[in-house]
């Protein structure tokens, strides 16, 4: 239960910071922000693992300062990918 709460808190922080950094308007409320942060943590953790070990595995990051930075970078990547998907489907 503690891990779930930590992931939600990490999701809120990473998603909110990524939304503030990324230019333009991103819709969604608190649930979308949490999901964005959690997806960002998975993307960032997987890319970090790929860069450090050379193997691609789906993994999250820990709840610490380094993990938050990696989750924010992953959330920015997730926003970018989502904007590409929604831009193409709207056109």
PDB file with one MODEL, atoms N, CA, C and O in Angstrom:
MODEL        1
ATOM      1  N   UNK A   1       0.820  -1.192   0.000  1.00  0.00           N
ATOM      2  CA  UNK A   1       0.000   0.000   0.000  1.00  0.00           C
ATOM      3  C   UNK A   1       0.870   1.263   0.000  1.00  0.00           C
ATOM      4  O   UNK A   1       0.533   2.258  -0.642  1.00  0.00           O
ATOM      5  N   UNK A   2       1.974   1.211   0.717  1.00  0.00           N
ATOM      6  CA  UNK A   2       2.881   2.356   0.773  1.00  0.00           C
ATOM      7  C   UNK A   2       3.476   2.621  -0.606  1.00  0.00           C
ATOM      8  O   UNK A   2       3.630   3.778  -0.998  1.00  0.00           O
ATOM      9  N   UNK A   3       3.818   1.553  -1.356  1.00  0.00           N
ATOM     10  CA  UNK A   3       4.372   1.719  -2.700  1.00  0.00           C
ATOM     11  C   UNK A   3       3.374   2.409  -3.619  1.00  0.00           C
ATOM     12  O   UNK A   3       3.761   3.263  -4.417  1.00  0.00           O
ATOM     13  N   UNK A   4       2.107   2.057  -3.523  1.00  0.00           N
ATOM     14  CA  UNK A   4       1.074   2.674  -4.349  1.00  0.00           C
ATOM     15  C   UNK A   4       0.957   4.167  -4.045  1.00  0.00           C
ATOM     16  O   UNK A   4       0.839   4.980  -4.962  1.00  0.00           O
ATOM     17  N   UNK A   5       0.988   4.520  -2.788  1.00  0.00           N
ATOM     18  CA  UNK A   5       0.927   5.930  -2.395  1.00  0.00           C
ATOM     19  C   UNK A   5       2.158   6.681  -2.901  1.00  0.00           C
ATOM     20  O   UNK A   5       2.042   7.813  -3.372  1.00  0.00           O
ATOM     21  N   UNK A   6       3.324   6.064  -2.806  1.00  0.00           N
ATOM     22  CA  UNK A   6       4.550   6.691  -3.299  1.00  0.00           C
ATOM     23  C   UNK A   6       4.476   6.905  -4.804  1.00  0.00           C
ATOM     24  O   UNK A   6       4.904   7.952  -5.290  1.00  0.00           O
ATOM     25  N   UNK A   7       3.944   5.939  -5.561  1.00  0.00           N
ATOM     26  CA  UNK A   7       3.804   6.092  -7.013  1.00  0.00           C
ATOM     27  C   UNK A   7       2.824   7.211  -7.343  1.00  0.00           C
ATOM     28  O   UNK A   7       3.055   7.965  -8.288  1.00  0.00           O
ATOM     29  N   UNK A   8       1.740   7.335  -6.589  1.00  0.00           N
ATOM     30  CA  UNK A   8       0.773   8.410  -6.832  1.00  0.00           C
ATOM     31  C   UNK A   8       1.413   9.767  -6.557  1.00  0.00           C
ATOM     32  O   UNK A   8       1.243  10.702  -7.338  1.00  0.00           O
ATOM     33  N   UNK A   9       2.139   9.877  -5.464  1.00  0.00           N
ATOM     34  CA  UNK A   9       2.817  11.145  -5.139  1.00  0.00           C
ATOM     35  C   UNK A   9       3.866  11.464  -6.202  1.00  0.00           C
ATOM     36  O   UNK A   9       3.956  12.604  -6.658  1.00  0.00           O
ATOM     37  N   UNK A  10       4.651  10.478  -6.596  1.00  0.00           N
ATOM     38  CA  UNK A  10       5.636  10.680  -7.658  1.00  0.00           C
ATOM     39  C   UNK A  10       4.943  11.084  -8.960  1.00  0.00           C
ATOM     40  O   UNK A  10       5.438  11.941  -9.692  1.00  0.00           O
ATOM     41  N   UNK A  11       3.811  10.469  -9.239  1.00  0.00           N
ATOM     42  CA  UNK A  11       3.050  10.802 -10.442  1.00  0.00           C
ATOM     43  C   UNK A  11       2.558  12.238 -10.425  1.00  0.00           C
ATOM     44  O   UNK A  11       2.648  12.936 -11.436  1.00  0.00           O
ATOM     45  N   UNK A  12       2.038  12.689  -9.291  1.00  0.00           N
ATOM     46  CA  UNK A  12       1.568  14.073  -9.172  1.00  0.00           C
ATOM     47  C   UNK A  12       2.725  15.042  -9.389  1.00  0.00           C
ATOM     48  O   UNK A  12       2.616  15.988 -10.169  1.00  0.00           O
ATOM     49  N   UNK A  13       3.824  14.800  -8.699  1.00  0.00           N
ATOM     50  CA  UNK A  13       4.970  15.709  -8.807  1.00  0.00           C
ATOM     51  C   UNK A  13       5.557  15.727 -10.215  1.00  0.00           C
ATOM     52  O   UNK A  13       5.736  16.794 -10.802  1.00  0.00           O
ATOM     53  N   UNK A  14       5.854  14.559 -10.750  1.00  0.00           N
ATOM     54  CA  UNK A  14       6.489  14.481 -12.070  1.00  0.00           C
ATOM     55  C   UNK A  14       5.559  15.004 -13.154  1.00  0.00           C
ATOM     56  O   UNK A  14       5.992  15.748 -14.034  1.00  0.00           O
ATOM     57  N   UNK A  15       4.292  14.626 -13.102  1.00  0.00           N
ATOM     58  CA  UNK A  15       3.337  15.080 -14.110  1.00  0.00           C
ATOM     59  C   UNK A  15       3.126  16.581 -14.067  1.00  0.00           C
ATOM     60  O   UNK A  15       3.092  17.230 -15.112  1.00  0.00           O
ATOM     61  N   UNK A  16       2.983  17.143 -12.874  1.00  0.00           N
ATOM     62  CA  UNK A  16       2.770  18.586 -12.744  1.00  0.00           C
ATOM     63  C   UNK A  16       3.992  19.381 -13.203  1.00  0.00           C
ATOM     64  O   UNK A  16       3.853  20.393 -13.890  1.00  0.00           O
ATOM     65  N   UNK A  17       5.171  18.932 -12.829  1.00  0.00           N
ATOM     66  CA  UNK A  17       6.393  19.638 -13.234  1.00  0.00           C
ATOM     67  C   UNK A  17       6.585  19.524 -14.745  1.00  0.00           C
ATOM     68  O   UNK A  17       6.958  20.499 -15.396  1.00  0.00           O
ATOM     69  N   UNK A  18       6.332  18.338 -15.307  1.00  0.00           N
ATOM     70  CA  UNK A  18       6.474  18.158 -16.761  1.00  0.00           C
ATOM     71  C   UNK A  18       5.485  19.038 -17.517  1.00  0.00           C
ATOM     72  O   UNK A  18       5.838  19.633 -18.535  1.00  0.00           O
ATOM     73  N   UNK A  19       4.237  19.126 -17.023  1.00  0.00           N
ATOM     74  CA  UNK A  19       3.245  19.988 -17.660  1.00  0.00           C
ATOM     75  C   UNK A  19       3.662  21.454 -17.582  1.00  0.00           C
ATOM     76  O   UNK A  19       3.412  22.218 -18.515  1.00  0.00           O
ATOM     77  N   UNK A  20       4.289  21.851 -16.487  1.00  0.00           N
ATOM     78  CA  UNK A  20       4.731  23.243 -16.332  1.00  0.00           C
ATOM     79  C   UNK A  20       5.917  23.545 -17.257  1.00  0.00           C
ATOM     80  O   UNK A  20       6.034  24.662 -17.760  1.00  0.00           O
ATOM     81  N   UNK A  21       6.786  22.573 -17.482  1.00  0.00           N
ATOM     82  CA  UNK A  21       7.973  22.771 -18.313  1.00  0.00           C
ATOM     83  C   UNK A  21       7.621  22.725 -19.795  1.00  0.00           C
ATOM     84  O   UNK A  21       8.133  23.528 -20.576  1.00  0.00           O
ATOM     85  N   UNK A  22       6.756  21.798 -20.189  1.00  0.00           N
ATOM     86  CA  UNK A  22       6.456  21.581 -21.601  1.00  0.00           C
ATOM     87  C   UNK A  22       5.657  22.764 -22.153  1.00  0.00           C
ATOM     88  O   UNK A  22       4.665  23.171 -21.549  1.00  0.00           O
ATOM     89  N   UNK A  23       6.080  23.320 -23.294  1.00  0.00           N
ATOM     90  CA  UNK A  23       5.367  24.479 -23.838  1.00  0.00           C
ATOM     91  C   UNK A  23       3.987  24.102 -24.379  1.00  0.00           C
ATOM     92  O   UNK A  23       3.765  22.973 -24.816  1.00  0.00           O
ATOM     93  N   UNK A  24       3.084  25.050 -24.341  1.00  0.00           N
ATOM     94  CA  UNK A  24       1.737  24.822 -24.844  1.00  0.00           C
ATOM     95  C   UNK A  24       0.812  24.360 -23.742  1.00  0.00           C
ATOM     96  O   UNK A  24       1.216  24.188 -22.592  1.00  0.00           O
ATOM     97  N   UNK A  25      -0.447  24.163 -24.121  1.00  0.00           N
ATOM     98  CA  UNK A  25      -1.460  23.757 -23.155  1.00  0.00           C
ATOM     99  C   UNK A  25      -1.685  22.254 -23.246  1.00  0.00           C
ATOM    100  O   UNK A  25      -1.899  21.712 -24.330  1.00  0.00           O
ATOM    101  N   UNK A  26      -1.636  21.591 -22.102  1.00  0.00           N
ATOM    102  CA  UNK A  26      -1.962  20.176 -22.030  1.00  0.00           C
ATOM    103  C   UNK A  26      -3.215  20.062 -21.174  1.00  0.00           C
ATOM    104  O   UNK A  26      -3.240  20.510 -20.028  1.00  0.00           O
ATOM    105  N   UNK A  27      -4.234  19.468 -21.732  1.00  0.00           N
ATOM    106  CA  UNK A  27      -5.486  19.311 -20.987  1.00  0.00           C
ATOM    107  C   UNK A  27      -5.361  18.230 -19.925  1.00  0.00           C
ATOM    108  O   UNK A  27      -4.293  17.658 -19.707  1.00  0.00           O
ATOM    109  N   UNK A  28      -6.460  17.976 -19.287  1.00  0.00           N
ATOM    110  CA  UNK A  28      -6.493  16.920 -18.281  1.00  0.00           C
ATOM    111  C   UNK A  28      -6.474  17.474 -16.877  1.00  0.00           C
ATOM    112  O   UNK A  28      -5.949  18.559 -16.626  1.00  0.00           O
ATOM    113  N   UNK A  29      -7.044  16.729 -15.978  1.00  0.00           N
ATOM    114  CA  UNK A  29      -7.093  17.127 -14.588  1.00  0.00           C
ATOM    115  C   UNK A  29      -6.044  16.400 -13.768  1.00  0.00           C
ATOM    116  O   UNK A  29      -4.993  16.013 -14.278  1.00  0.00           O
ATOM    117  N   UNK A  30      -6.340  16.224 -12.509  1.00  0.00           N
ATOM    118  CA  UNK A  30      -5.396  15.619 -11.572  1.00  0.00           C
ATOM    119  C   UNK A  30      -5.142  14.145 -11.908  1.00  0.00           C
ATOM    120  O   UNK A  30      -4.014  13.670 -11.776  1.00  0.00           O
ATOM    121  N   UNK A  31      -6.170  13.424 -12.336  1.00  0.00           N
ATOM    122  CA  UNK A  31      -5.984  12.007 -12.678  1.00  0.00           C
ATOM    123  C   UNK A  31      -5.067  11.879 -13.895  1.00  0.00           C
ATOM    124  O   UNK A  31      -4.183  11.023 -13.918  1.00  0.00           O
ATOM    125  N   UNK A  32      -5.274  12.731 -14.911  1.00  0.00           N
ATOM    126  CA  UNK A  32      -4.405  12.699 -16.095  1.00  0.00           C
ATOM    127  C   UNK A  32      -2.973  13.053 -15.717  1.00  0.00           C
ATOM    128  O   UNK A  32      -2.029  12.477 -16.258  1.00  0.00           O
ATOM    129  N   UNK A  33      -2.804  13.997 -14.794  1.00  0.00           N
ATOM    130  CA  UNK A  33      -1.468  14.382 -14.346  1.00  0.00           C
ATOM    131  C   UNK A  33      -0.784  13.228 -13.618  1.00  0.00           C
ATOM    132  O   UNK A  33       0.399  12.967 -13.838  1.00  0.00           O
ATOM    133  N   UNK A  34      -1.523  12.540 -12.754  1.00  0.00           N
ATOM    134  CA  UNK A  34      -0.966  11.383 -12.034  1.00  0.00           C
ATOM    135  C   UNK A  34      -0.558  10.298 -13.031  1.00  0.00           C
ATOM    136  O   UNK A  34       0.546   9.758 -12.953  1.00  0.00           O
ATOM    137  N   UNK A  35      -1.454   9.984 -13.966  1.00  0.00           N
ATOM    138  CA  UNK A  35      -1.144   8.942 -14.951  1.00  0.00           C
ATOM    139  C   UNK A  35       0.038   9.344 -15.817  1.00  0.00           C
ATOM    140  O   UNK A  35       0.889   8.513 -16.135  1.00  0.00           O
ATOM    141  N   UNK A  36       0.095  10.619 -16.203  1.00  0.00           N
ATOM    142  CA  UNK A  36       1.226  11.116 -16.982  1.00  0.00           C
ATOM    143  C   UNK A  36       2.535  10.932 -16.214  1.00  0.00           C
ATOM    144  O   UNK A  36       3.536  10.498 -16.784  1.00  0.00           O
ATOM    145  N   UNK A  37       2.527  11.259 -14.930  1.00  0.00           N
ATOM    146  CA  UNK A  37       3.729  11.100 -14.116  1.00  0.00           C
ATOM    147  C   UNK A  37       4.139   9.652 -13.944  1.00  0.00           C
ATOM    148  O   UNK A  37       5.327   9.332 -13.979  1.00  0.00           O
ATOM    149  N   UNK A  38       3.162   8.770 -13.757  1.00  0.00           N
ATOM    150  CA  UNK A  38       3.472   7.347 -13.596  1.00  0.00           C
ATOM    151  C   UNK A  38       4.003   6.769 -14.906  1.00  0.00           C
ATOM    152  O   UNK A  38       4.984   6.025 -14.907  1.00  0.00           O
ATOM    153  N   UNK A  39       3.355   7.111 -16.022  1.00  0.00           N
ATOM    154  CA  UNK A  39       3.857   6.669 -17.332  1.00  0.00           C
ATOM    155  C   UNK A  39       5.253   7.244 -17.568  1.00  0.00           C
ATOM    156  O   UNK A  39       6.134   6.561 -18.090  1.00  0.00           O
ATOM    157  N   UNK A  40       5.442   8.492 -17.181  1.00  0.00           N
ATOM    158  CA  UNK A  40       6.755   9.115 -17.310  1.00  0.00           C
ATOM    159  C   UNK A  40       7.805   8.400 -16.492  1.00  0.00           C
ATOM    160  O   UNK A  40       8.942   8.244 -16.939  1.00  0.00           O
ATOM    161  N   UNK A  41       7.439   7.962 -15.295  1.00  0.00           N
ATOM    162  CA  UNK A  41       8.377   7.218 -14.452  1.00  0.00           C
ATOM    163  C   UNK A  41       8.758   5.895 -15.112  1.00  0.00           C
ATOM    164  O   UNK A  41       9.915   5.478 -15.044  1.00  0.00           O
ATOM    165  N   UNK A  42       7.795   5.236 -15.747  1.00  0.00           N
ATOM    166  CA  UNK A  42       8.094   3.982 -16.437  1.00  0.00           C
ATOM    167  C   UNK A  42       8.954   4.221 -17.676  1.00  0.00           C
ATOM    168  O   UNK A  42       9.914   3.489 -17.919  1.00  0.00           O
ATOM    169  N   UNK A  43       8.609   5.248 -18.460  1.00  0.00           N
ATOM    170  CA  UNK A  43       9.406   5.555 -19.652  1.00  0.00           C
ATOM    171  C   UNK A  43      10.820   5.964 -19.239  1.00  0.00           C
ATOM    172  O   UNK A  43      11.805   5.446 -19.765  1.00  0.00           O
ATOM    173  N   UNK A  44      10.906   6.890 -18.301  1.00  0.00           N
ATOM    174  CA  UNK A  44      12.212   7.364 -17.856  1.00  0.00           C
ATOM    175  C   UNK A  44      13.044   6.265 -17.222  1.00  0.00           C
ATOM    176  O   UNK A  44      14.242   6.160 -17.487  1.00  0.00           O
ATOM    177  N   UNK A  45      12.418   5.444 -16.386  1.00  0.00           N
ATOM    178  CA  UNK A  45      13.141   4.339 -15.753  1.00  0.00           C
ATOM    179  C   UNK A  45      13.647   3.331 -16.766  1.00  0.00           C
ATOM    180  O   UNK A  45      14.760   2.821 -16.639  1.00  0.00           O
ATOM    181  N   UNK A  46      12.829   3.042 -17.776  1.00  0.00           N
ATOM    182  CA  UNK A  46      13.238   2.086 -18.810  1.00  0.00           C
ATOM    183  C   UNK A  46      14.383   2.644 -19.648  1.00  0.00           C
ATOM    184  O   UNK A  46      15.341   1.932 -19.947  1.00  0.00           O
ATOM    185  N   UNK A  47      14.282   3.937 -20.033  1.00  0.00           N
ATOM    186  CA  UNK A  47      15.368   4.541 -20.805  1.00  0.00           C
ATOM    187  C   UNK A  47      16.651   4.650 -19.989  1.00  0.00           C
ATOM    188  O   UNK A  47      17.743   4.421 -20.509  1.00  0.00           O
ATOM    189  N   UNK A  48      16.518   5.001 -18.711  1.00  0.00           N
ATOM    190  CA  UNK A  48      17.690   5.081 -17.839  1.00  0.00           C
ATOM    191  C   UNK A  48      18.356   3.718 -17.717  1.00  0.00           C
ATOM    192  O   UNK A  48      19.582   3.614 -17.754  1.00  0.00           O
ATOM    193  N   UNK A  49      17.547   2.677 -17.572  1.00  0.00           N
ATOM    194  CA  UNK A  49      18.074   1.322 -17.476  1.00  0.00           C
ATOM    195  C   UNK A  49      18.761   0.925 -18.779  1.00  0.00           C
ATOM    196  O   UNK A  49      19.808   0.277 -18.754  1.00  0.00           O
ATOM    197  N   UNK A  50      18.180   1.311 -19.925  1.00  0.00           N
ATOM    198  CA  UNK A  50      18.792   1.006 -21.210  1.00  0.00           C
ATOM    199  C   UNK A  50      20.143   1.702 -21.352  1.00  0.00           C
ATOM    200  O   UNK A  50      21.104   1.098 -21.828  1.00  0.00           O
ATOM    201  N   UNK A  51      20.220   2.963 -20.943  1.00  0.00           N
ATOM    202  CA  UNK A  51      21.468   3.709 -21.076  1.00  0.00           C
ATOM    203  C   UNK A  51      22.554   3.230 -20.120  1.00  0.00           C
ATOM    204  O   UNK A  51      23.737   3.273 -20.457  1.00  0.00           O
ATOM    205  N   UNK A  52      22.161   2.775 -18.930  1.00  0.00           N
ATOM    206  CA  UNK A  52      23.168   2.378 -17.944  1.00  0.00           C
ATOM    207  C   UNK A  52      23.579   0.916 -18.042  1.00  0.00           C
ATOM    208  O   UNK A  52      24.727   0.576 -17.757  1.00  0.00           O
ATOM    209  N   UNK A  53      22.649   0.044 -18.444  1.00  0.00           N
ATOM    210  CA  UNK A  53      22.976  -1.385 -18.482  1.00  0.00           C
ATOM    211  C   UNK A  53      23.025  -1.957 -19.887  1.00  0.00           C
ATOM    212  O   UNK A  53      23.603  -3.023 -20.099  1.00  0.00           O
ATOM    213  N   UNK A  54      22.432  -1.273 -20.842  1.00  0.00           N
ATOM    214  CA  UNK A  54      22.395  -1.781 -22.202  1.00  0.00           C
ATOM    215  C   UNK A  54      21.261  -2.748 -22.472  1.00  0.00           C
ATOM    216  O   UNK A  54      21.173  -3.301 -23.568  1.00  0.00           O
ATOM    217  N   UNK A  55      20.391  -2.966 -21.495  1.00  0.00           N
ATOM    218  CA  UNK A  55      19.250  -3.846 -21.692  1.00  0.00           C
ATOM    219  C   UNK A  55      17.966  -3.049 -21.540  1.00  0.00           C
ATOM    220  O   UNK A  55      17.859  -2.183 -20.672  1.00  0.00           O
ATOM    221  N   UNK A  56      16.990  -3.349 -22.394  1.00  0.00           N
ATOM    222  CA  UNK A  56      15.715  -2.651 -22.334  1.00  0.00           C
ATOM    223  C   UNK A  56      14.723  -3.487 -21.543  1.00  0.00           C
ATOM    224  O   UNK A  56      14.256  -4.522 -22.018  1.00  0.00           O
ATOM    225  N   UNK A  57      14.410  -3.045 -20.360  1.00  0.00           N
ATOM    226  CA  UNK A  57      13.388  -3.676 -19.532  1.00  0.00           C
ATOM    227  C   UNK A  57      12.462  -2.592 -19.034  1.00  0.00           C
ATOM    228  O   UNK A  57      12.889  -1.464 -18.786  1.00  0.00           O
ATOM    229  N   UNK A  58      11.196  -2.931 -18.888  1.00  0.00           N
ATOM    230  CA  UNK A  58      10.237  -1.964 -18.372  1.00  0.00           C
ATOM    231  C   UNK A  58      10.390  -1.930 -16.861  1.00  0.00           C
ATOM    232  O   UNK A  58      10.114  -2.906 -16.164  1.00  0.00           O
ATOM    233  N   UNK A  59      10.831  -0.797 -16.385  1.00  0.00           N
ATOM    234  CA  UNK A  59      11.066  -0.642 -14.956  1.00  0.00           C
ATOM    235  C   UNK A  59      10.744   0.785 -14.547  1.00  0.00           C
ATOM    236  O   UNK A  59      10.860   1.712 -15.348  1.00  0.00           O
ATOM    237  N   UNK A  60      10.354   0.948 -13.337  1.00  0.00           N
ATOM    238  CA  UNK A  60      10.068   2.271 -12.810  1.00  0.00           C
ATOM    239  C   UNK A  60      11.270   2.832 -12.091  1.00  0.00           C
ATOM    240  O   UNK A  60      12.329   2.208 -12.026  1.00  0.00           O
ATOM    241  N   UNK A  61      11.090   4.011 -11.559  1.00  0.00           N
ATOM    242  CA  UNK A  61      12.158   4.645 -10.801  1.00  0.00           C
ATOM    243  C   UNK A  61      11.757   4.697  -9.338  1.00  0.00           C
ATOM    244  O   UNK A  61      10.581   4.573  -8.995  1.00  0.00           O
ATOM    245  N   UNK A  62      12.741   4.881  -8.494  1.00  0.00           N
ATOM    246  CA  UNK A  62      12.486   4.974  -7.074  1.00  0.00           C
ATOM    247  C   UNK A  62      12.015   6.366  -6.674  1.00  0.00           C
ATOM    248  O   UNK A  62      12.138   7.322  -7.439  1.00  0.00           O
ATOM    249  N   UNK A  63      11.479   6.461  -5.474  1.00  0.00           N
ATOM    250  CA  UNK A  63      10.980   7.730  -4.960  1.00  0.00           C
ATOM    251  C   UNK A  63      12.126   8.450  -4.254  1.00  0.00           C
ATOM    252  O   UNK A  63      12.241   8.429  -3.028  1.00  0.00           O
ATOM    253  N   UNK A  64      12.968   9.086  -5.065  1.00  0.00           N
ATOM    254  CA  UNK A  64      14.063   9.902  -4.557  1.00  0.00           C
ATOM    255  C   UNK A  64      14.299  11.025  -5.567  1.00  0.00           C
ATOM    256  O   UNK A  64      13.607  11.088  -6.583  1.00  0.00           O
ATOM    257  N   UNK A  65      15.254  11.904  -5.310  1.00  0.00           N
ATOM    258  CA  UNK A  65      15.459  13.052  -6.182  1.00  0.00           C
ATOM    259  C   UNK A  65      15.840  12.629  -7.602  1.00  0.00           C
ATOM    260  O   UNK A  65      15.302  13.166  -8.570  1.00  0.00           O
ATOM    261  N   UNK A  66      16.754  11.685  -7.732  1.00  0.00           N
ATOM    262  CA  UNK A  66      17.141  11.191  -9.051  1.00  0.00           C
ATOM    263  C   UNK A  66      15.977  10.549  -9.782  1.00  0.00           C
ATOM    264  O   UNK A  66      15.801  10.749 -10.985  1.00  0.00           O
ATOM    265  N   UNK A  67      15.186   9.782  -9.055  1.00  0.00           N
ATOM    266  CA  UNK A  67      14.004   9.161  -9.647  1.00  0.00           C
ATOM    267  C   UNK A  67      12.992  10.190 -10.120  1.00  0.00           C
ATOM    268  O   UNK A  67      12.356  10.011 -11.159  1.00  0.00           O
ATOM    269  N   UNK A  68      12.843  11.267  -9.361  1.00  0.00           N
ATOM    270  CA  UNK A  68      11.925  12.337  -9.755  1.00  0.00           C
ATOM    271  C   UNK A  68      12.396  13.001 -11.045  1.00  0.00           C
ATOM    272  O   UNK A  68      11.587  13.271 -11.932  1.00  0.00           O
ATOM    273  N   UNK A  69      13.690  13.266 -11.156  1.00  0.00           N
ATOM    274  CA  UNK A  69      14.235  13.880 -12.374  1.00  0.00           C
ATOM    275  C   UNK A  69      14.002  12.968 -13.576  1.00  0.00           C
ATOM    276  O   UNK A  69      13.570  13.430 -14.632  1.00  0.00           O
ATOM    277  N   UNK A  70      14.284  11.688 -13.421  1.00  0.00           N
ATOM    278  CA  UNK A  70      14.082  10.726 -14.510  1.00  0.00           C
ATOM    279  C   UNK A  70      12.598  10.632 -14.861  1.00  0.00           C
ATOM    280  O   UNK A  70      12.256  10.532 -16.039  1.00  0.00           O
ATOM    281  N   UNK A  71      11.713  10.661 -13.868  1.00  0.00           N
ATOM    282  CA  UNK A  71      10.274  10.608 -14.116  1.00  0.00           C
ATOM    283  C   UNK A  71       9.797  11.861 -14.846  1.00  0.00           C
ATOM    284  O   UNK A  71       8.932  11.771 -15.717  1.00  0.00           O
ATOM    285  N   UNK A  72      10.341  13.016 -14.509  1.00  0.00           N
ATOM    286  CA  UNK A  72       9.965  14.257 -15.195  1.00  0.00           C
ATOM    287  C   UNK A  72      10.381  14.191 -16.655  1.00  0.00           C
ATOM    288  O   UNK A  72       9.604  14.556 -17.537  1.00  0.00           O
ATOM    289  N   UNK A  73      11.603  13.728 -16.922  1.00  0.00           N
ATOM    290  CA  UNK A  73      12.073  13.593 -18.310  1.00  0.00           C
ATOM    291  C   UNK A  73      11.177  12.608 -19.063  1.00  0.00           C
ATOM    292  O   UNK A  73      10.798  12.858 -20.207  1.00  0.00           O
ATOM    293  N   UNK A  74      10.844  11.505 -18.427  1.00  0.00           N
ATOM    294  CA  UNK A  74       9.947  10.528 -19.054  1.00  0.00           C
ATOM    295  C   UNK A  74       8.563  11.103 -19.303  1.00  0.00           C
ATOM    296  O   UNK A  74       7.952  10.812 -20.331  1.00  0.00           O
ATOM    297  N   UNK A  75       8.055  11.916 -18.377  1.00  0.00           N
ATOM    298  CA  UNK A  75       6.741  12.532 -18.552  1.00  0.00           C
ATOM    299  C   UNK A  75       6.762  13.545 -19.689  1.00  0.00           C
ATOM    300  O   UNK A  75       5.780  13.663 -20.422  1.00  0.00           O
ATOM    301  N   UNK A  76       7.853  14.274 -19.849  1.00  0.00           N
ATOM    302  CA  UNK A  76       7.980  15.201 -20.982  1.00  0.00           C
ATOM    303  C   UNK A  76       7.969  14.418 -22.290  1.00  0.00           C
ATOM    304  O   UNK A  76       7.340  14.844 -23.259  1.00  0.00           O
ATOM    305  N   UNK A  77       8.651  13.288 -22.330  1.00  0.00           N
ATOM    306  CA  UNK A  77       8.630  12.429 -23.516  1.00  0.00           C
ATOM    307  C   UNK A  77       7.211  11.929 -23.771  1.00  0.00           C
ATOM    308  O   UNK A  77       6.763  11.894 -24.917  1.00  0.00           O
ATOM    309  N   UNK A  78       6.501  11.542 -22.710  1.00  0.00           N
ATOM    310  CA  UNK A  78       5.123  11.061 -22.848  1.00  0.00           C
ATOM    311  C   UNK A  78       4.208  12.170 -23.378  1.00  0.00           C
ATOM    312  O   UNK A  78       3.350  11.903 -24.220  1.00  0.00           O
ATOM    313  N   UNK A  79       4.375  13.408 -22.899  1.00  0.00           N
ATOM    314  CA  UNK A  79       3.580  14.531 -23.409  1.00  0.00           C
ATOM    315  C   UNK A  79       3.858  14.728 -24.899  1.00  0.00           C
ATOM    316  O   UNK A  79       2.932  14.922 -25.687  1.00  0.00           O
ATOM    317  N   UNK A  80       5.122  14.677 -25.276  1.00  0.00           N
ATOM    318  CA  UNK A  80       5.494  14.856 -26.672  1.00  0.00           C
ATOM    319  C   UNK A  80       4.856  13.779 -27.549  1.00  0.00           C
ATOM    320  O   UNK A  80       4.281  14.089 -28.593  1.00  0.00           O
ATOM    321  N   UNK A  81       4.955  12.533 -27.134  1.00  0.00           N
ATOM    322  CA  UNK A  81       4.372  11.434 -27.910  1.00  0.00           C
ATOM    323  C   UNK A  81       2.852  11.584 -27.982  1.00  0.00           C
ATOM    324  O   UNK A  81       2.262  11.389 -29.044  1.00  0.00           O
ATOM    325  N   UNK A  82       2.220  11.925 -26.869  1.00  0.00           N
ATOM    326  CA  UNK A  82       0.764  12.096 -26.842  1.00  0.00           C
ATOM    327  C   UNK A  82       0.334  13.238 -27.771  1.00  0.00           C
ATOM    328  O   UNK A  82      -0.684  13.139 -28.457  1.00  0.00           O
ATOM    329  N   UNK A  83       1.125  14.329 -27.787  1.00  0.00           N
ATOM    330  CA  UNK A  83       0.762  15.431 -28.682  1.00  0.00           C
ATOM    331  C   UNK A  83       0.907  15.030 -30.151  1.00  0.00           C
ATOM    332  O   UNK A  83       0.129  15.484 -30.991  1.00  0.00           O
ATOM    333  N   UNK A  84       1.881  14.194 -30.469  1.00  0.00           N
ATOM    334  CA  UNK A  84       2.010  13.693 -31.843  1.00  0.00           C
ATOM    335  C   UNK A  84       0.819  12.824 -32.224  1.00  0.00           C
ATOM    336  O   UNK A  84       0.294  12.938 -33.331  1.00  0.00           O
ATOM    337  N   UNK A  85       0.394  11.960 -31.317  1.00  0.00           N
ATOM    338  CA  UNK A  85      -0.734  11.065 -31.593  1.00  0.00           C
ATOM    339  C   UNK A  85      -2.016  11.858 -31.761  1.00  0.00           C
ATOM    340  O   UNK A  85      -2.757  11.631 -32.718  1.00  0.00           O
ATOM    341  N   UNK A  86      -2.294  12.778 -30.857  1.00  0.00           N
ATOM    342  CA  UNK A  86      -3.555  13.524 -30.920  1.00  0.00           C
ATOM    343  C   UNK A  86      -3.550  14.522 -32.069  1.00  0.00           C
ATOM    344  O   UNK A  86      -4.614  14.807 -32.619  1.00  0.00           O
ATOM    345  N   UNK A  87      -2.421  15.054 -32.448  1.00  0.00           N
ATOM    346  CA  UNK A  87      -2.349  15.982 -33.569  1.00  0.00           C
ATOM    347  C   UNK A  87      -2.672  15.252 -34.870  1.00  0.00           C
ATOM    348  O   UNK A  87      -3.369  15.797 -35.727  1.00  0.00           O
ATOM    349  N   UNK A  88      -2.181  14.039 -35.026  1.00  0.00           N
ATOM    350  CA  UNK A  88      -2.438  13.273 -36.246  1.00  0.00           C
ATOM    351  C   UNK A  88      -3.889  12.827 -36.326  1.00  0.00           C
ATOM    352  O   UNK A  88      -4.480  12.836 -37.406  1.00  0.00           O
ATOM    353  N   UNK A  89      -4.471  12.438 -35.197  1.00  0.00           N
ATOM    354  CA  UNK A  89      -5.851  11.960 -35.222  1.00  0.00           C
ATOM    355  C   UNK A  89      -6.839  13.108 -35.414  1.00  0.00           C
ATOM    356  O   UNK A  89      -7.939  12.894 -35.924  1.00  0.00           O
ATOM    357  N   UNK A  90      -6.461  14.333 -35.011  1.00  0.00           N
ATOM    358  CA  UNK A  90      -7.333  15.485 -35.179  1.00  0.00           C
ATOM    359  C   UNK A  90      -7.287  16.018 -36.602  1.00  0.00           C
ATOM    360  O   UNK A  90      -8.216  16.702 -37.031  1.00  0.00           O
ATOM    361  N   UNK A  91      -6.238  15.722 -37.331  1.00  0.00           N
ATOM    362  CA  UNK A  91      -6.080  16.269 -38.690  1.00  0.00           C
ATOM    363  C   UNK A  91      -6.807  15.482 -39.723  1.00  0.00           C
ATOM    364  O   UNK A  91      -6.764  15.825 -40.905  1.00  0.00           O
TER     365      UNK A  91
ENDMDL
END
